[in-house]
Amino acid sequence: MIFAVYAMAIDKYIEVVWETAVRKHRIAELRTLIDQALDERDEEIFYRYSTELKRLRKGE
């Protein structure tokens, strides 16, 4: 019984770590894409990626 609870806790911890890593990677990627959009003066792409970045940052 205790092993099952321990295993579930470890699984949840791994899930949180994984989701955090994926979110941080996507945030870094979006910052690069936003910079590129600014360099290229692509307003549509800038707003699309900025909106996604805002959404991800709310989850932090």
PDBQT receptor file of N, H, CA, C and O in Angstrom, charges set to zero:
ATOM      1  N   MET A   1       0.825  -1.198   0.000  1.00  0.00    +0.000 N 
ATOM      2  CA  MET A   1       0.000   0.000   0.000  1.00  0.00    +0.000 C 
ATOM      3  C   MET A   1       0.869   1.262   0.000  1.00  0.00    +0.000 C 
ATOM      4  O   MET A   1       0.642   2.171  -0.799  1.00  0.00    +0.000 OA
ATOM      5  N   ILE A   2       1.837   1.319   0.872  1.00  0.00    +0.000 N 
ATOM      6  H   ILE A   2       2.021   0.581   1.521  1.00  0.00    +0.000 HD
ATOM      7  CA  ILE A   2       2.697   2.501   0.958  1.00  0.00    +0.000 C 
ATOM      8  C   ILE A   2       3.498   2.643  -0.329  1.00  0.00    +0.000 C 
ATOM      9  O   ILE A   2       3.717   3.758  -0.804  1.00  0.00    +0.000 OA
ATOM     10  N   PHE A   3       3.935   1.525  -0.894  1.00  0.00    +0.000 N 
ATOM     11  H   PHE A   3       3.758   0.620  -0.508  1.00  0.00    +0.000 HD
ATOM     12  CA  PHE A   3       4.689   1.571  -2.138  1.00  0.00    +0.000 C 
ATOM     13  C   PHE A   3       3.847   2.187  -3.253  1.00  0.00    +0.000 C 
ATOM     14  O   PHE A   3       4.353   2.971  -4.056  1.00  0.00    +0.000 OA
ATOM     15  N   ALA A   4       2.564   1.833  -3.304  1.00  0.00    +0.000 N 
ATOM     16  H   ALA A   4       2.153   1.196  -2.652  1.00  0.00    +0.000 HD
ATOM     17  CA  ALA A   4       1.675   2.367  -4.339  1.00  0.00    +0.000 C 
ATOM     18  C   ALA A   4       1.519   3.878  -4.197  1.00  0.00    +0.000 C 
ATOM     19  O   ALA A   4       1.531   4.596  -5.196  1.00  0.00    +0.000 OA
ATOM     20  N   VAL A   5       1.375   4.362  -2.978  1.00  0.00    +0.000 N 
ATOM     21  H   VAL A   5       1.365   3.778  -2.166  1.00  0.00    +0.000 HD
ATOM     22  CA  VAL A   5       1.246   5.797  -2.738  1.00  0.00    +0.000 C 
ATOM     23  C   VAL A   5       2.544   6.501  -3.120  1.00  0.00    +0.000 C 
ATOM     24  O   VAL A   5       2.524   7.560  -3.747  1.00  0.00    +0.000 OA
ATOM     25  N   TYR A   6       3.659   5.910  -2.741  1.00  0.00    +0.000 N 
ATOM     26  H   TYR A   6       3.675   5.050  -2.231  1.00  0.00    +0.000 HD
ATOM     27  CA  TYR A   6       4.973   6.463  -3.065  1.00  0.00    +0.000 C 
ATOM     28  C   TYR A   6       5.162   6.524  -4.587  1.00  0.00    +0.000 C 
ATOM     29  O   TYR A   6       5.646   7.522  -5.120  1.00  0.00    +0.000 OA
ATOM     30  N   ALA A   7       4.779   5.454  -5.270  1.00  0.00    +0.000 N 
ATOM     31  H   ALA A   7       4.386   4.643  -4.837  1.00  0.00    +0.000 HD
ATOM     32  CA  ALA A   7       4.904   5.406  -6.735  1.00  0.00    +0.000 C 
ATOM     33  C   ALA A   7       4.030   6.475  -7.390  1.00  0.00    +0.000 C 
ATOM     34  O   ALA A   7       4.445   7.111  -8.359  1.00  0.00    +0.000 OA
ATOM     35  N   MET A   8       2.823   6.671  -6.863  1.00  0.00    +0.000 N 
ATOM     36  H   MET A   8       2.486   6.154  -6.076  1.00  0.00    +0.000 HD
ATOM     37  CA  MET A   8       1.939   7.701  -7.423  1.00  0.00    +0.000 C 
ATOM     38  C   MET A   8       2.528   9.090  -7.206  1.00  0.00    +0.000 C 
ATOM     39  O   MET A   8       2.433   9.947  -8.086  1.00  0.00    +0.000 OA
ATOM     40  N   ALA A   9       3.136   9.321  -6.046  1.00  0.00    +0.000 N 
ATOM     41  H   ALA A   9       3.213   8.626  -5.332  1.00  0.00    +0.000 HD
ATOM     42  CA  ALA A   9       3.747  10.616  -5.759  1.00  0.00    +0.000 C 
ATOM     43  C   ALA A   9       4.921  10.870  -6.705  1.00  0.00    +0.000 C 
ATOM     44  O   ALA A   9       5.082  11.982  -7.208  1.00  0.00    +0.000 OA
ATOM     45  N   ILE A  10       5.722   9.866  -6.945  1.00  0.00    +0.000 N 
ATOM     46  H   ILE A  10       5.591   8.962  -6.537  1.00  0.00    +0.000 HD
ATOM     47  CA  ILE A  10       6.860  10.002  -7.864  1.00  0.00    +0.000 C 
ATOM     48  C   ILE A  10       6.363  10.270  -9.281  1.00  0.00    +0.000 C 
ATOM     49  O   ILE A  10       6.917  11.114  -9.987  1.00  0.00    +0.000 OA
ATOM     50  N   ASP A  11       5.326   9.556  -9.696  1.00  0.00    +0.000 N 
ATOM     51  H   ASP A  11       4.876   8.871  -9.123  1.00  0.00    +0.000 HD
ATOM     52  CA  ASP A  11       4.760   9.775 -11.030  1.00  0.00    +0.000 C 
ATOM     53  C   ASP A  11       4.277  11.218 -11.194  1.00  0.00    +0.000 C 
ATOM     54  O   ASP A  11       4.504  11.845 -12.229  1.00  0.00    +0.000 OA
ATOM     55  N   LYS A  12       3.610  11.732 -10.164  1.00  0.00    +0.000 N 
ATOM     56  H   LYS A  12       3.426  11.223  -9.323  1.00  0.00    +0.000 HD
ATOM     57  CA  LYS A  12       3.105  13.111 -10.226  1.00  0.00    +0.000 C 
ATOM     58  C   LYS A  12       4.270  14.103 -10.274  1.00  0.00    +0.000 C 
ATOM     59  O   LYS A  12       4.230  15.080 -11.022  1.00  0.00    +0.000 OA
ATOM     60  N   TYR A  13       5.295  13.848  -9.481  1.00  0.00    +0.000 N 
ATOM     61  H   TYR A  13       5.328  13.055  -8.874  1.00  0.00    +0.000 HD
ATOM     62  CA  TYR A  13       6.471  14.717  -9.477  1.00  0.00    +0.000 C 
ATOM     63  C   TYR A  13       7.127  14.736 -10.860  1.00  0.00    +0.000 C 
ATOM     64  O   TYR A  13       7.483  15.802 -11.363  1.00  0.00    +0.000 OA
ATOM     65  N   ILE A  14       7.283  13.583 -11.463  1.00  0.00    +0.000 N 
ATOM     66  H   ILE A  14       6.994  12.717 -11.055  1.00  0.00    +0.000 HD
ATOM     67  CA  ILE A  14       7.888  13.492 -12.795  1.00  0.00    +0.000 C 
ATOM     68  C   ILE A  14       7.033  14.249 -13.812  1.00  0.00    +0.000 C 
ATOM     69  O   ILE A  14       7.564  14.940 -14.682  1.00  0.00    +0.000 OA
ATOM     70  N   GLU A  15       5.726  14.119 -13.702  1.00  0.00    +0.000 N 
ATOM     71  H   GLU A  15       5.295  13.559 -12.995  1.00  0.00    +0.000 HD
ATOM     72  CA  GLU A  15       4.822  14.817 -14.619  1.00  0.00    +0.000 C 
ATOM     73  C   GLU A  15       4.984  16.338 -14.493  1.00  0.00    +0.000 C 
ATOM     74  O   GLU A  15       5.033  17.042 -15.502  1.00  0.00    +0.000 OA
ATOM     75  N   VAL A  16       5.068  16.838 -13.272  1.00  0.00    +0.000 N 
ATOM     76  H   VAL A  16       5.028  16.267 -12.452  1.00  0.00    +0.000 HD
ATOM     77  CA  VAL A  16       5.213  18.280 -13.052  1.00  0.00    +0.000 C 
ATOM     78  C   VAL A  16       6.552  18.772 -13.590  1.00  0.00    +0.000 C 
ATOM     79  O   VAL A  16       6.621  19.821 -14.230  1.00  0.00    +0.000 OA
ATOM     80  N   VAL A  17       7.613  18.014 -13.329  1.00  0.00    +0.000 N 
ATOM     81  H   VAL A  17       7.557  17.162 -12.808  1.00  0.00    +0.000 HD
ATOM     82  CA  VAL A  17       8.942  18.397 -13.822  1.00  0.00    +0.000 C 
ATOM     83  C   VAL A  17       8.944  18.426 -15.349  1.00  0.00    +0.000 C 
ATOM     84  O   VAL A  17       9.467  19.361 -15.954  1.00  0.00    +0.000 OA
ATOM     85  N   TRP A  18       8.364  17.414 -15.962  1.00  0.00    +0.000 N 
ATOM     86  H   TRP A  18       7.939  16.654 -15.470  1.00  0.00    +0.000 HD
ATOM     87  CA  TRP A  18       8.310  17.332 -17.422  1.00  0.00    +0.000 C 
ATOM     88  C   TRP A  18       7.536  18.519 -18.009  1.00  0.00    +0.000 C 
ATOM     89  O   TRP A  18       8.005  19.169 -18.944  1.00  0.00    +0.000 OA
ATOM     90  N   GLU A  19       6.351  18.796 -17.458  1.00  0.00    +0.000 N 
ATOM     91  H   GLU A  19       5.969  18.268 -16.699  1.00  0.00    +0.000 HD
ATOM     92  CA  GLU A  19       5.533  19.893 -17.972  1.00  0.00    +0.000 C 
ATOM     93  C   GLU A  19       6.241  21.236 -17.811  1.00  0.00    +0.000 C 
ATOM     94  O   GLU A  19       6.151  22.096 -18.687  1.00  0.00    +0.000 OA
ATOM     95  N   THR A  20       6.937  21.414 -16.706  1.00  0.00    +0.000 N 
ATOM     96  H   THR A  20       7.010  20.715 -15.995  1.00  0.00    +0.000 HD
ATOM     97  CA  THR A  20       7.688  22.644 -16.482  1.00  0.00    +0.000 C 
ATOM     98  C   THR A  20       8.809  22.794 -17.505  1.00  0.00    +0.000 C 
ATOM     99  O   THR A  20       9.019  23.878 -18.049  1.00  0.00    +0.000 OA
ATOM    100  N   ALA A  21       9.525  21.706 -17.763  1.00  0.00    +0.000 N 
ATOM    101  H   ALA A  21       9.354  20.826 -17.320  1.00  0.00    +0.000 HD
ATOM    102  CA  ALA A  21      10.619  21.748 -18.739  1.00  0.00    +0.000 C 
ATOM    103  C   ALA A  21      10.097  22.062 -20.138  1.00  0.00    +0.000 C 
ATOM    104  O   ALA A  21      10.690  22.861 -20.863  1.00  0.00    +0.000 OA
ATOM    105  N   VAL A  22       8.999  21.437 -20.510  1.00  0.00    +0.000 N 
ATOM    106  H   VAL A  22       8.517  20.788 -19.921  1.00  0.00    +0.000 HD
ATOM    107  CA  VAL A  22       8.418  21.672 -21.837  1.00  0.00    +0.000 C 
ATOM    108  C   VAL A  22       7.949  23.125 -21.955  1.00  0.00    +0.000 C 
ATOM    109  O   VAL A  22       8.171  23.768 -22.982  1.00  0.00    +0.000 OA
ATOM    110  N   ARG A  23       7.301  23.642 -20.904  1.00  0.00    +0.000 N 
ATOM    111  H   ARG A  23       7.121  23.120 -20.070  1.00  0.00    +0.000 HD
ATOM    112  CA  ARG A  23       6.821  25.026 -20.927  1.00  0.00    +0.000 C 
ATOM    113  C   ARG A  23       7.994  26.004 -21.035  1.00  0.00    +0.000 C 
ATOM    114  O   ARG A  23       7.932  26.954 -21.815  1.00  0.00    +0.000 OA
ATOM    115  N   LYS A  24       9.059  25.785 -20.264  1.00  0.00    +0.000 N 
ATOM    116  H   LYS A  24       9.109  25.014 -19.630  1.00  0.00    +0.000 HD
ATOM    117  CA  LYS A  24      10.225  26.668 -20.320  1.00  0.00    +0.000 C 
ATOM    118  C   LYS A  24      10.885  26.637 -21.696  1.00  0.00    +0.000 C 
ATOM    119  O   LYS A  24      11.331  27.665 -22.205  1.00  0.00    +0.000 OA
ATOM    120  N   HIS A  25      10.943  25.456 -22.286  1.00  0.00    +0.000 N 
ATOM    121  H   HIS A  25      10.580  24.620 -21.873  1.00  0.00    +0.000 HD
ATOM    122  CA  HIS A  25      11.525  25.333 -23.631  1.00  0.00    +0.000 C 
ATOM    123  C   HIS A  25      10.687  26.100 -24.642  1.00  0.00    +0.000 C 
ATOM    124  O   HIS A  25      11.229  26.807 -25.492  1.00  0.00    +0.000 OA
ATOM    125  N   ARG A  26       9.370  25.963 -24.555  1.00  0.00    +0.000 N 
ATOM    126  H   ARG A  26       8.930  25.389 -23.865  1.00  0.00    +0.000 HD
ATOM    127  CA  ARG A  26       8.489  26.658 -25.497  1.00  0.00    +0.000 C 
ATOM    128  C   ARG A  26       8.583  28.173 -25.313  1.00  0.00    +0.000 C 
ATOM    129  O   ARG A  26       8.551  28.915 -26.295  1.00  0.00    +0.000 OA
ATOM    130  N   ILE A  27       8.699  28.639 -24.063  1.00  0.00    +0.000 N 
ATOM    131  H   ILE A  27       8.725  28.036 -23.266  1.00  0.00    +0.000 HD
ATOM    132  CA  ILE A  27       8.844  30.072 -23.807  1.00  0.00    +0.000 C 
ATOM    133  C   ILE A  27      10.119  30.602 -24.460  1.00  0.00    +0.000 C 
ATOM    134  O   ILE A  27      10.098  31.659 -25.092  1.00  0.00    +0.000 OA
ATOM    135  N   ALA A  28      11.212  29.886 -24.313  1.00  0.00    +0.000 N 
ATOM    136  H   ALA A  28      11.229  29.028 -23.800  1.00  0.00    +0.000 HD
ATOM    137  CA  ALA A  28      12.472  30.299 -24.944  1.00  0.00    +0.000 C 
ATOM    138  C   ALA A  28      12.329  30.316 -26.460  1.00  0.00    +0.000 C 
ATOM    139  O   ALA A  28      12.805  31.234 -27.128  1.00  0.00    +0.000 OA
ATOM    140  N   GLU A  29      11.674  29.302 -26.993  1.00  0.00    +0.000 N 
ATOM    141  H   GLU A  29      11.287  28.556 -26.451  1.00  0.00    +0.000 HD
ATOM    142  CA  GLU A  29      11.456  29.220 -28.439  1.00  0.00    +0.000 C 
ATOM    143  C   GLU A  29      10.601  30.397 -28.919  1.00  0.00    +0.000 C 
ATOM    144  O   GLU A  29      10.897  31.000 -29.950  1.00  0.00    +0.000 OA
ATOM    145  N   LEU A  30       9.550  30.719 -28.176  1.00  0.00    +0.000 N 
ATOM    146  H   LEU A  30       9.310  30.229 -27.338  1.00  0.00    +0.000 HD
ATOM    147  CA  LEU A  30       8.673  31.821 -28.554  1.00  0.00    +0.000 C 
ATOM    148  C   LEU A  30       9.408  33.157 -28.524  1.00  0.00    +0.000 C 
ATOM    149  O   LEU A  30       9.175  34.009 -29.381  1.00  0.00    +0.000 OA
ATOM    150  N   ARG A  31      10.278  33.346 -27.563  1.00  0.00    +0.000 N 
ATOM    151  H   ARG A  31      10.468  32.654 -26.866  1.00  0.00    +0.000 HD
ATOM    152  CA  ARG A  31      11.050  34.594 -27.509  1.00  0.00    +0.000 C 
ATOM    153  C   ARG A  31      11.904  34.764 -28.765  1.00  0.00    +0.000 C 
ATOM    154  O   ARG A  31      12.013  35.861 -29.312  1.00  0.00    +0.000 OA
ATOM    155  N   THR A  32      12.500  33.670 -29.207  1.00  0.00    +0.000 N 
ATOM    156  H   THR A  32      12.411  32.779 -28.762  1.00  0.00    +0.000 HD
ATOM    157  CA  THR A  32      13.296  33.714 -30.436  1.00  0.00    +0.000 C 
ATOM    158  C   THR A  32      12.414  34.025 -31.642  1.00  0.00    +0.000 C 
ATOM    159  O   THR A  32      12.775  34.839 -32.493  1.00  0.00    +0.000 OA
ATOM    160  N   LEU A  33      11.263  33.373 -31.707  1.00  0.00    +0.000 N 
ATOM    161  H   LEU A  33      10.971  32.712 -31.016  1.00  0.00    +0.000 HD
ATOM    162  CA  LEU A  33      10.347  33.601 -32.829  1.00  0.00    +0.000 C 
ATOM    163  C   LEU A  33       9.801  35.024 -32.824  1.00  0.00    +0.000 C 
ATOM    164  O   LEU A  33       9.625  35.628 -33.882  1.00  0.00    +0.000 OA
ATOM    165  N   ILE A  34       9.536  35.556 -31.643  1.00  0.00    +0.000 N 
ATOM    166  H   ILE A  34       9.679  35.065 -30.784  1.00  0.00    +0.000 HD
ATOM    167  CA  ILE A  34       9.064  36.943 -31.541  1.00  0.00    +0.000 C 
ATOM    168  C   ILE A  34      10.149  37.905 -32.017  1.00  0.00    +0.000 C 
ATOM    169  O   ILE A  34       9.861  38.859 -32.741  1.00  0.00    +0.000 OA
ATOM    170  N   ASP A  35      11.389  37.658 -31.616  1.00  0.00    +0.000 N 
ATOM    171  H   ASP A  35      11.623  36.884 -31.028  1.00  0.00    +0.000 HD
ATOM    172  CA  ASP A  35      12.493  38.497 -32.094  1.00  0.00    +0.000 C 
ATOM    173  C   ASP A  35      12.607  38.456 -33.616  1.00  0.00    +0.000 C 
ATOM    174  O   ASP A  35      12.831  39.483 -34.256  1.00  0.00    +0.000 OA
ATOM    175  N   GLN A  36      12.454  37.269 -34.188  1.00  0.00    +0.000 N 
ATOM    176  H   GLN A  36      12.272  36.434 -33.668  1.00  0.00    +0.000 HD
ATOM    177  CA  GLN A  36      12.515  37.142 -35.645  1.00  0.00    +0.000 C 
ATOM    178  C   GLN A  36      11.373  37.907 -36.301  1.00  0.00    +0.000 C 
ATOM    179  O   GLN A  36      11.563  38.579 -37.315  1.00  0.00    +0.000 OA
ATOM    180  N   ALA A  37      10.189  37.799 -35.713  1.00  0.00    +0.000 N 
ATOM    181  H   ALA A  37      10.034  37.253 -34.890  1.00  0.00    +0.000 HD
ATOM    182  CA  ALA A  37       9.034  38.513 -36.271  1.00  0.00    +0.000 C 
ATOM    183  C   ALA A  37       9.260  40.021 -36.218  1.00  0.00    +0.000 C 
ATOM    184  O   ALA A  37       8.896  40.742 -37.147  1.00  0.00    +0.000 OA
ATOM    185  N   LEU A  38       9.853  40.489 -35.140  1.00  0.00    +0.000 N 
ATOM    186  H   LEU A  38      10.149  39.904 -34.385  1.00  0.00    +0.000 HD
ATOM    187  CA  LEU A  38      10.163  41.927 -35.053  1.00  0.00    +0.000 C 
ATOM    188  C   LEU A  38      11.193  42.324 -36.099  1.00  0.00    +0.000 C 
ATOM    189  O   LEU A  38      11.052  43.357 -36.753  1.00  0.00    +0.000 OA
ATOM    190  N   ASP A  39      12.229  41.507 -36.258  1.00  0.00    +0.000 N 
ATOM    191  H   ASP A  39      12.343  40.668 -35.727  1.00  0.00    +0.000 HD
ATOM    192  CA  ASP A  39      13.254  41.798 -37.264  1.00  0.00    +0.000 C 
ATOM    193  C   ASP A  39      12.654  41.865 -38.662  1.00  0.00    +0.000 C 
ATOM    194  O   ASP A  39      13.046  42.696 -39.482  1.00  0.00    +0.000 OA
ATOM    195  N   GLU A  40      11.700  40.977 -38.922  1.00  0.00    +0.000 N 
ATOM    196  H   GLU A  40      11.382  40.302 -38.256  1.00  0.00    +0.000 HD
ATOM    197  CA  GLU A  40      11.070  40.908 -40.245  1.00  0.00    +0.000 C 
ATOM    198  C   GLU A  40       9.852  41.817 -40.363  1.00  0.00    +0.000 C 
ATOM    199  O   GLU A  40       9.220  41.882 -41.418  1.00  0.00    +0.000 OA
ATOM    200  N   ARG A  41       9.525  42.516 -39.284  1.00  0.00    +0.000 N 
ATOM    201  H   ARG A  41      10.038  42.463 -38.427  1.00  0.00    +0.000 HD
ATOM    202  CA  ARG A  41       8.361  43.405 -39.239  1.00  0.00    +0.000 C 
ATOM    203  C   ARG A  41       7.067  42.666 -39.603  1.00  0.00    +0.000 C 
ATOM    204  O   ARG A  41       6.208  43.197 -40.307  1.00  0.00    +0.000 OA
ATOM    205  N   ASP A  42       6.953  41.445 -39.112  1.00  0.00    +0.000 N 
ATOM    206  H   ASP A  42       7.651  41.014 -38.540  1.00  0.00    +0.000 HD
ATOM    207  CA  ASP A  42       5.767  40.625 -39.373  1.00  0.00    +0.000 C 
ATOM    208  C   ASP A  42       4.815  40.748 -38.187  1.00  0.00    +0.000 C 
ATOM    209  O   ASP A  42       4.926  40.022 -37.199  1.00  0.00    +0.000 OA
ATOM    210  N   GLU A  43       3.890  41.674 -38.309  1.00  0.00    +0.000 N 
ATOM    211  H   GLU A  43       3.800  42.264 -39.111  1.00  0.00    +0.000 HD
ATOM    212  CA  GLU A  43       2.985  42.001 -37.206  1.00  0.00    +0.000 C 
ATOM    213  C   GLU A  43       2.086  40.819 -36.821  1.00  0.00    +0.000 C 
ATOM    214  O   GLU A  43       1.883  40.553 -35.637  1.00  0.00    +0.000 OA
ATOM    215  N   GLU A  44       1.558  40.123 -37.809  1.00  0.00    +0.000 N 
ATOM    216  H   GLU A  44       1.723  40.339 -38.771  1.00  0.00    +0.000 HD
ATOM    217  CA  GLU A  44       0.651  39.003 -37.536  1.00  0.00    +0.000 C 
ATOM    218  C   GLU A  44       1.347  37.910 -36.723  1.00  0.00    +0.000 C 
ATOM    219  O   GLU A  44       0.809  37.437 -35.722  1.00  0.00    +0.000 OA
ATOM    220  N   ILE A  45       2.529  37.518 -37.152  1.00  0.00    +0.000 N 
ATOM    221  H   ILE A  45       2.967  37.902 -37.965  1.00  0.00    +0.000 HD
ATOM    222  CA  ILE A  45       3.288  36.481 -36.445  1.00  0.00    +0.000 C 
ATOM    223  C   ILE A  45       3.673  36.964 -35.052  1.00  0.00    +0.000 C 
ATOM    224  O   ILE A  45       3.602  36.205 -34.086  1.00  0.00    +0.000 OA
ATOM    225  N   PHE A  46       4.084  38.239 -34.949  1.00  0.00    +0.000 N 
ATOM    226  H   PHE A  46       4.142  38.856 -35.735  1.00  0.00    +0.000 HD
ATOM    227  CA  PHE A  46       4.437  38.810 -33.651  1.00  0.00    +0.000 C 
ATOM    228  C   PHE A  46       3.286  38.672 -32.667  1.00  0.00    +0.000 C 
ATOM    229  O   PHE A  46       3.488  38.208 -31.545  1.00  0.00    +0.000 OA
ATOM    230  N   TYR A  47       2.088  39.066 -33.066  1.00  0.00    +0.000 N 
ATOM    231  H   TYR A  47       1.924  39.443 -33.978  1.00  0.00    +0.000 HD
ATOM    232  CA  TYR A  47       0.942  38.996 -32.163  1.00  0.00    +0.000 C 
ATOM    233  C   TYR A  47       0.549  37.554 -31.851  1.00  0.00    +0.000 C 
ATOM    234  O   TYR A  47       0.148  37.256 -30.725  1.00  0.00    +0.000 OA
ATOM    235  N   ARG A  48       0.654  36.677 -32.808  1.00  0.00    +0.000 N 
ATOM    236  H   ARG A  48       0.979  36.919 -33.722  1.00  0.00    +0.000 HD
ATOM    237  CA  ARG A  48       0.320  35.269 -32.569  1.00  0.00    +0.000 C 
ATOM    238  C   ARG A  48       1.237  34.674 -31.500  1.00  0.00    +0.000 C 
ATOM    239  O   ARG A  48       0.765  34.054 -30.547  1.00  0.00    +0.000 OA
ATOM    240  N   TYR A  49       2.546  34.864 -31.663  1.00  0.00    +0.000 N 
ATOM    241  H   TYR A  49       2.929  35.368 -32.437  1.00  0.00    +0.000 HD
ATOM    242  CA  TYR A  49       3.490  34.304 -30.703  1.00  0.00    +0.000 C 
ATOM    243  C   TYR A  49       3.448  35.031 -29.363  1.00  0.00    +0.000 C 
ATOM    244  O   TYR A  49       3.635  34.407 -28.318  1.00  0.00    +0.000 OA
ATOM    245  N   SER A  50       3.207  36.325 -29.379  1.00  0.00    +0.000 N 
ATOM    246  H   SER A  50       3.054  36.832 -30.227  1.00  0.00    +0.000 HD
ATOM    247  CA  SER A  50       3.105  37.079 -28.132  1.00  0.00    +0.000 C 
ATOM    248  C   SER A  50       1.906  36.612 -27.306  1.00  0.00    +0.000 C 
ATOM    249  O   SER A  50       1.986  36.503 -26.082  1.00  0.00    +0.000 OA
ATOM    250  N   THR A  51       0.805  36.341 -27.987  1.00  0.00    +0.000 N 
ATOM    251  H   THR A  51       0.740  36.429 -28.981  1.00  0.00    +0.000 HD
ATOM    252  CA  THR A  51      -0.387  35.844 -27.304  1.00  0.00    +0.000 C 
ATOM    253  C   THR A  51      -0.120  34.483 -26.673  1.00  0.00    +0.000 C 
ATOM    254  O   THR A  51      -0.520  34.236 -25.536  1.00  0.00    +0.000 OA
ATOM    255  N   GLU A  52       0.550  33.607 -27.399  1.00  0.00    +0.000 N 
ATOM    256  H   GLU A  52       0.876  33.808 -28.323  1.00  0.00    +0.000 HD
ATOM    257  CA  GLU A  52       0.882  32.295 -26.845  1.00  0.00    +0.000 C 
ATOM    258  C   GLU A  52       1.837  32.437 -25.652  1.00  0.00    +0.000 C 
ATOM    259  O   GLU A  52       1.692  31.743 -24.646  1.00  0.00    +0.000 OA
ATOM    260  N   LEU A  53       2.801  33.336 -25.775  1.00  0.00    +0.000 N 
ATOM    261  H   LEU A  53       2.919  33.901 -26.593  1.00  0.00    +0.000 HD
ATOM    262  CA  LEU A  53       3.751  33.564 -24.685  1.00  0.00    +0.000 C 
ATOM    263  C   LEU A  53       3.030  34.050 -23.428  1.00  0.00    +0.000 C 
ATOM    264  O   LEU A  53       3.317  33.577 -22.329  1.00  0.00    +0.000 OA
ATOM    265  N   LYS A  54       2.098  34.990 -23.583  1.00  0.00    +0.000 N 
ATOM    266  H   LYS A  54       1.865  35.375 -24.476  1.00  0.00    +0.000 HD
ATOM    267  CA  LYS A  54       1.327  35.468 -22.442  1.00  0.00    +0.000 C 
ATOM    268  C   LYS A  54       0.562  34.330 -21.772  1.00  0.00    +0.000 C 
ATOM    269  O   LYS A  54       0.523  34.226 -20.546  1.00  0.00    +0.000 OA
ATOM    270  N   ARG A  55      -0.043  33.484 -22.595  1.00  0.00    +0.000 N 
ATOM    271  H   ARG A  55      -0.011  33.569 -23.591  1.00  0.00    +0.000 HD
ATOM    272  CA  ARG A  55      -0.822  32.365 -22.075  1.00  0.00    +0.000 C 
ATOM    273  C   ARG A  55       0.076  31.415 -21.277  1.00  0.00    +0.000 C 
ATOM    274  O   ARG A  55      -0.303  30.961 -20.197  1.00  0.00    +0.000 OA
ATOM    275  N   LEU A  56       1.247  31.122 -21.801  1.00  0.00    +0.000 N 
ATOM    276  H   LEU A  56       1.555  31.491 -22.678  1.00  0.00    +0.000 HD
ATOM    277  CA  LEU A  56       2.165  30.213 -21.101  1.00  0.00    +0.000 C 
ATOM    278  C   LEU A  56       2.689  30.832 -19.811  1.00  0.00    +0.000 C 
ATOM    279  O   LEU A  56       2.852  30.132 -18.811  1.00  0.00    +0.000 OA
ATOM    280  N   ARG A  57       2.951  32.122 -19.822  1.00  0.00    +0.000 N 
ATOM    281  H   ARG A  57       2.818  32.691 -20.634  1.00  0.00    +0.000 HD
ATOM    282  CA  ARG A  57       3.484  32.785 -18.628  1.00  0.00    +0.000 C 
ATOM    283  C   ARG A  57       2.456  32.842 -17.499  1.00  0.00    +0.000 C 
ATOM    284  O   ARG A  57       2.829  32.861 -16.326  1.00  0.00    +0.000 OA
ATOM    285  N   LYS A  58       1.174  32.870 -17.840  1.00  0.00    +0.000 N 
ATOM    286  H   LYS A  58       0.872  32.854 -18.793  1.00  0.00    +0.000 HD
ATOM    287  CA  LYS A  58       0.139  32.836 -16.806  1.00  0.00    +0.000 C 
ATOM    288  C   LYS A  58       0.181  31.535 -16.034  1.00  0.00    +0.000 C 
ATOM    289  O   LYS A  58      -0.176  31.491 -14.857  1.00  0.00    +0.000 OA
ATOM    290  N   GLY A  59       0.620  30.465 -16.705  1.00  0.00    +0.000 N 
ATOM    291  H   GLY A  59       0.909  30.502 -17.661  1.00  0.00    +0.000 HD
ATOM    292  CA  GLY A  59       0.702  29.144 -16.074  1.00  0.00    +0.000 C 
ATOM    293  C   GLY A  59       1.900  28.961 -15.175  1.00  0.00    +0.000 C 
ATOM    294  O   GLY A  59       2.005  27.941 -14.495  1.00  0.00    +0.000 OA
ATOM    295  N   GLU A  60       2.805  29.915 -15.150  1.00  0.00    +0.000 N 
ATOM    296  H   GLU A  60       2.720  30.745 -15.702  1.00  0.00    +0.000 HD
ATOM    297  CA  GLU A  60       4.007  29.797 -14.329  1.00  0.00    +0.000 C 
ATOM    298  C   GLU A  60       3.701  30.026 -12.870  1.00  0.00    +0.000 C 
ATOM    299  O   GLU A  60       4.601  29.963 -12.032  1.00  0.00    +0.000 OA
TER     300      GLU A  60
